[in-house]
């Protein structure tokens, strides 16, 4: 018997719509990264992009625990001398709420060309509306169940 590997022609990609309202940022991001990589499928192959397309709505309403709103910092450099810019999670949520989820998920994907291809399948919106009409609305809205066990 031979092992069957997935390839680009045999991969079936679905569209999922996720509502981020009240979801914890890290737990949501890890589940999104898992779905983007395709690890939830039995046909998962590490060197092939087997993941699904994800549309995340209400990114502005994502929940964080502890004092992360004021203590978590995001850094980027402009490329000029002394150009290190720093912003807090609170300011980033006010200005660009979709980037908070994008940064969290991107950090959980592979840092190579395949990871960049996987990241392109993530579409995050701060509100409840999205422009992806045809493929995403063919099926019902799917809320991704949590990957962690719930206490009884």
N, C-alpha and C positions, 0 to 999 in steps of 0.2 A: 504494500500500500504506500502511496506517495502523499506527501504533504502538499496541500493545495494552497498556493499563495494568491492573495488578491493582486489585481493589477488595475490600471486606470480604466480599462474597458468593462471590468466586472463589478466595479464598486457602485453601490446604490446609495445615493445621498438624499436624505430627507430634509425638509425645512421644519424647524421648530420655532415657535414663538414663546418667549419666556417673559413673565412679568416679574420685575425685580423689586416690586413694592414690599418693603418689610423684610427682605431676605438679607442675611448677613453677607457682607462683601466677600470675605475669604472663602466661605463655604460655597457661595454661588459661583465664584470664579474658578474654583477647583473642579466643580461639576461641568462648567462650560468648557474648560480646557480638556477635560476627559472626553466630552462629546465632540469637540473639534478634532481631536486626535483619532477618534474612532475606537477607543479602547472598550467601549460598551458593546461592540459588535463581536460576533464570533468569527468574523472574517478579518479581524485586525491583523495587519502586517506592519511591522515597524518602519519599513522603508517606502511605504505607499500611503498616500493621503486618503484614508478611508472614512474620515469624519463627515459630519453633517453640517448643514447651514443653520446658523442660529441668529434669530432676531430678538434682541433684548429691549424691552420697553420699560418705561418709568425708571430710568437709571438715576434720576434725581432723588428717588425715594428709597434708595438702598440704605440698609442699616449698618452701622458699625458699632462695635462694643468698646467699652472702656473710654479712655480719653484720646482715642485716635483722631477725633476731629481736630483737636488742637496740637497733638503731639506728633502725628505722622507727617513727615515732610517729603516732598517730591523735589528733586534737583534736576536741572538741565544746564548745559553750558552753551553760551551764545557763540563761542569760537573766538572771542576777543579776550584780551588780557583782563583779568578780574571779572570775567563775565559769567560767574556761577550764579544762577538764579534759583531761588528756593521759594516754594509756596506750600501752604498747609493743605491738608485734606479738606478742611472747611471752605477755604477760598476756591479750591479746584471744583468742589461740588457746586458752588454758586456760579462759577464762570463757565465751566465745561464739565457737566456731570457725566457725560458719556465717557470721557477720558479716564475717569476713576476705574470703571470696569475694564476698559481696554488695557490700561497699565497693569492691572492685577492679573488679567488672563494672559497677556503677552509674556509676563514674567514666568508663567507656568508652562509655556510651550517651548519646544526645542529651539535653541539659538542657531539655526542653520536655514538654508533655503526652503526645506520642507516645512519648518515651523512658520516661516513667513507666508508660505502658501496656505497653511492651515488658518493663520490669523485673518486672512482676507475673507474667510467665510463667516466672520463674526460681524454683525451689524447692530450697533448700539444706538438707541435713541433715548433722549431725556424725557420725552412725553409718551403719550399713549398711542400715537399715530405713527405709521411707518409707510413708506412709499412702495414697498415690495408687494405688489398686488397679485400677480398671476401665480407663481409657484407656492407662495406661502399661505394663501387662503384657500387652496384646494381642499385641504383637510381641516379638521377642527383645531382650535388653539390648543397647543399641547403645553402643559406646565410640567417641567422636568421634575420628577420626584427627587427628594434628597438621596444622596448616595450613602449617607451615614445612617446607622440604625436608630430608631426612635425608642425611647424608654417606655416600658409598659406601665 
